[in-house]
Amino acid sequence: MGWSQHHPVGLIYSAPQHCFRGYTLTTNNRDHHARLIDLEGRVCHQWQSDQGIGYAYLLPNGNLLLRTRPPEDAGRAETKGGSSGAILELDWDSNVVWEYRNPYLHHDYERLPNGNTLVLLFELLSPELTAAIQGGRPTDEDPEQMFGDVVKEIAPDGMVVYEWKSWEHLSPEEDSICPLEDRKEWPHGNSLNVTPEADLIVSYRGTSTVGSVDKASGEFRWKWGRGEIDHQHHPTWLDNGRVLIFDNGFHRPRSSYSRVIEVDPSTNEIAWEYWGNPAISFYSQAISSCERLPNGNTLICEGSPGRIFEVTPHKEIVWEYVNPHFHPGPMNALVNSVFRARHYRPEEVPALG
């Protein structure tokens, strides 16, 4: 299903009486700007970085924490999805006030209450482990060493104070790669955040798995997804103890469609879900996010087509916006894709007060 050049962009629909008041932060995957928009779709503020902004979110102090575009050369890591050369913290006027540089950075990061920053990085696996990992689609170009995922906690001075290596807690046989994916990385982490108890929440697209990890022991408290979700993104812990997930549906058997689900880790039962009508009308094969708002609504970012919308618990769309900022992408096409969207209450953006 394609869009004509006449397809509307910007604000598509708004029912303010049913929306949660505030601002939405968006970043085009190939842009140098992050934009804060209001319920009417107006840009209220924007930040700029010459190093690119692949994804960003606001800190409690009003600064913007972002990851940049990929580095020029990172030993193949720069060719992987979500690759980034640095994490930058910008003030309201886009001045860099803190940075962490590592060519193996990718996808996600989380500023912790103690001022440290969790980051997700690539690390080369041994040839022996690479050979033992099951699944994937073999080719003649497969490397002798796949990339694996490691989580590190970085102090403000750049010192590593914690490290968790995913491959030490995964099984090469049970956590096999999707047979339609390449054998370049395992298991392709694409999300990183924490629970109120400081456990890690992780997401592995290549194995269609999400889980919570006891930060102290490194062991999984909960691991779920195989056969239930497909190449998902952005699991987040809710106040009710459930986990909200954007289930992309890439490589889903028989039909490709996306959905947002709320799963109970204690039972693995899906308590709530949203999908399009018809189902194919809501689909992003990659990126994307979902965020539960304080009024019970859910902000959804259908990342690939740059569509952001808010739905009620009864699945009624009350706000819809299509990113109007296009930039050159693959196959000589203009793209408006958005890695994630984040919502902020007015009191969380005091500079606009």
Residue pairs with C-beta under 8 A, 6 or more apart in sequence:
1 280
1 281
3 305
7 322
8 322
9 306
9 322
9 323
9 324
9 336
10 41
10 321
10 322
10 324
11 40
11 41
11 320
11 321
12 320
12 321
12 322
13 317
13 318
13 319
13 320
14 39
14 40
14 41
14 318
14 319
14 320
15 318
15 319
16 39
18 297
18 312
18 316
18 318
19 39
19 297
19 310
19 318
19 319
20 293
20 294
20 295
20 297
20 310
20 343
21 39
21 345
21 346
22 39
22 343
22 344
22 345
22 346
22 348
22 349
23 36
23 37
23 38
23 44
23 343
23 344
23 346
23 349
23 352
24 36
24 37
24 299
24 308
24 321
24 341
24 342
24 343
24 344
25 34
25 35
25 36
25 37
25 56
25 57
25 58
25 341
25 342
25 343
25 344
26 34
26 35
26 37
26 308
26 323
26 338
26 341
27 33
27 34
27 35
27 53
27 54
27 55
27 56
27 66
27 338
27 339
27 340
28 306
28 323
28 325
28 326
28 327
28 335
28 336
28 337
28 338
29 54
29 287
29 335
29 337
29 338
29 339
30 52
30 327
30 328
30 329
30 335
30 337
31 52
31 53
31 325
31 327
32 48
32 49
32 50
32 52
32 53
33 46
33 47
33 48
33 53
33 325
34 46
34 47
34 53
34 56
34 64
34 66
35 43
35 45
35 46
35 325
36 43
36 44
36 45
36 46
36 344
36 349
36 352
37 43
37 44
37 321
38 44
39 319
41 321
44 352
45 92
45 349
45 351
45 352
47 53
47 56
47 64
47 66
47 90
47 94
48 94
49 66
49 68
49 88
49 90
49 94
51 68
51 69
51 85
51 86
51 88
52 68
52 69
53 66
53 67
53 68
54 66
54 67
54 68
54 69
54 82
54 84
54 339
55 66
55 67
55 107
55 108
55 339
55 340
56 64
56 65
56 66
56 67
57 64
57 65
57 66
57 340
57 342
58 64
58 65
58 342
58 344
58 348
58 349
59 65
59 89
59 111
60 348
62 91
62 92
62 349
62 350
62 351
63 89
63 90
63 91
63 92
63 97
64 89
64 90
64 91
64 94
65 87
65 88
65 89
65 109
65 111
65 117
66 87
66 88
66 89
66 90
67 84
67 86
67 87
67 88
67 105
67 107
67 108
67 109
68 84
68 85
68 86
68 87
68 88
69 84
69 85
70 77
70 78
70 79
70 83
70 84
70 85
71 77
71 78
71 83
71 84
71 85
71 103
72 78
73 103
74 83
74 85
74 103
74 104
74 122
75 103
75 124
76 143
76 147
76 184
77 83
77 103
77 104
77 106
77 122
77 147
78 103
80 106
80 122
80 147
80 184
80 185
81 106
81 107
81 188
81 190
81 286
82 106
82 107
82 108
82 190
83 105
83 106
83 122
84 105
84 106
84 107
85 101
85 102
85 103
85 105
86 99
86 100
86 101
86 102
86 105
87 99
87 100
87 105
87 109
87 117
87 119
88 96
88 98
88 99
89 96
89 97
89 98
89 99
90 96
90 97
91 97
92 351
98 156
100 117
100 119
100 154
100 158
102 119
102 121
104 121
104 122
104 123
105 119
105 120
105 121
106 120
106 121
106 122
106 189
107 120
107 189
107 190
107 191
107 192
108 120
108 189
108 190
108 191
108 192
108 193
109 117
109 118
109 119
109 120
109 192
110 117
110 118
110 192
110 193
110 194
111 117
111 118
112 118
112 153
112 194
112 198
115 155
115 156
116 153
116 154
116 155
116 156
116 161
117 153
117 154
118 151
118 152
118 153
118 154
118 192
118 194
118 200
119 151
119 152
119 153
119 154
119 192
120 149
120 150
120 151
120 189
120 192
121 149
121 150
121 151
121 152
122 147
122 148
122 149
122 150
122 185
123 147
123 148
123 149
123 150
123 165
124 145
124 146
124 147
124 148
125 133
125 145
125 146
125 147
125 148
125 167
125 186
126 145
127 144
127 145
129 146
129 148
129 167
129 172
130 143
130 144
130 145
130 146
130 183
130 186
132 172
133 146
133 172
133 176
133 177
133 183
133 186
134 172
134 173
134 176
134 177
135 176
135 177
135 178
135 179
135 181
135 183
135 207
136 176
136 177
136 178
136 179
136 181
136 182
136 183
136 206
137 179
137 180
137 181
137 182
137 183
138 183
139 182
139 183
142 182
142 183
142 184
143 184
146 183
146 184
146 185
146 186
147 184
147 185
147 186
148 165
148 166
148 167
148 185
148 186
148 187
149 166
149 167
149 185
149 187
149 188
149 189
149 204
150 163
150 164
150 165
150 166
151 162
151 163
151 164
151 166
151 192
151 200
151 202
152 160
152 162
152 163
152 164
153 160
153 161
153 162
153 163
154 160
154 161
155 161
162 215
164 200
164 213
164 215
164 218
166 187
166 189
166 202
166 204
167 186
168 218
169 213
169 218
169 219
169 220
170 186
170 187
170 207
175 186
175 187
175 204
175 207
175 209
176 207
177 183
177 186
177 187
177 206
177 207
178 206
178 207
178 208
178 231
178 251
180 251
181 188
181 206
181 251
185 206
186 206
186 207
187 204
187 205
187 206
187 207
187 209
188 204
188 205
188 206
188 207
189 202
189 203
189 204
189 205
190 203
190 204
190 205
190 233
190 234
191 201
191 202
191 203
191 233
191 234
191 235
192 200
192 201
192 202
192 203
193 200
193 201
193 235
193 236
193 237
194 200
194 201
194 215
194 237
195 201
195 212
195 237
196 237
198 215
199 212
199 213
199 214
199 215
199 221
200 212
200 213
200 215
201 210
201 211
201 212
201 213
201 235
201 236
201 237
201 243
202 210
202 211
202 212
202 213
202 235
203 209
203 210
203 232
203 233
203 234
203 235
203 245
204 210
205 231
205 232
205 233
205 248
206 231
207 225
207 226
208 225
208 226
208 227
208 228
208 229
208 230
208 231
208 232
209 223
209 224
209 225
209 226
210 223
210 224
210 225
210 229
210 232
210 235
210 243
210 245
211 220
211 221
211 222
211 223
211 224
212 220
212 221
212 222
212 237
212 243
212 265
213 219
213 220
213 221
214 220
214 221
221 265
222 265
224 263
224 265
224 268
225 232
228 268
229 245
229 247
229 261
230 247
230 248
230 249
230 250
230 251
230 252
231 248
231 249
231 250
231 251
231 285
231 286
232 245
232 246
232 247
232 248
233 245
233 246
233 248
233 286
233 287
233 288
233 289
233 303
234 244
234 245
234 246
234 288
234 289
234 290
234 340
235 243
235 244
235 245
236 243
236 244
236 290
236 291
236 292
237 243
238 244
238 262
238 292
241 264
241 265
241 266
242 262
242 263
242 264
242 265
242 271
243 262
243 263
243 265
244 260
244 261
244 262
244 290
244 291
244 292
244 298
245 260
245 261
245 262
245 263
245 290
246 258
246 260
246 284
246 288
246 289
246 290
246 300
246 301
247 258
247 259
247 260
247 261
248 258
248 284
248 285
248 286
248 288
249 256
249 257
249 258
249 259
249 283
249 285
250 256
250 285
250 286
255 279
255 280
256 280
256 283
256 285
257 275
257 276
257 279
257 280
257 282
257 283
258 275
258 276
258 282
258 283
258 284
258 288
258 302
259 273
259 274
259 275
259 279
259 282
260 273
260 274
260 275
260 290
260 298
260 300
261 270
261 272
261 273
261 274
262 270
262 271
262 272
262 273
262 292
263 269
263 270
263 271
264 270
264 271
272 313
274 298
274 300
274 311
274 315
275 282
276 282
276 283
282 302
283 302
283 304
284 302
284 303
284 304
284 305
285 304
286 303
286 304
287 301
287 303
287 304
287 337
287 338
287 339
287 340
288 300
288 301
288 302
288 303
288 304
288 340
289 300
289 301
289 303
289 339
289 340
289 341
289 342
290 298
290 299
290 300
290 301
291 298
291 299
291 341
291 342
291 343
292 298
293 299
293 310
293 343
294 345
296 312
296 313
297 310
297 311
297 312
297 313
297 318
298 310
298 311
298 313
299 308
299 309
299 310
299 341
299 343
300 308
300 309
300 310
300 311
301 307
301 308
301 338
301 339
301 340
301 341
302 308
302 309
303 337
303 338
303 339
303 340
304 337
305 322
305 336
305 337
306 322
306 323
306 335
306 336
306 337
306 338
307 320
307 321
307 322
307 323
308 320
308 321
308 322
308 323
308 338
308 341
309 317
309 319
309 320
309 321
310 317
310 318
310 319
310 320
311 317
311 318
312 318
322 336
323 336
323 337
323 338
324 336
325 336
326 334
326 335
326 336
327 334
327 335
327 336
328 334
328 335
329 335
329 337
346 352
346 353
347 353
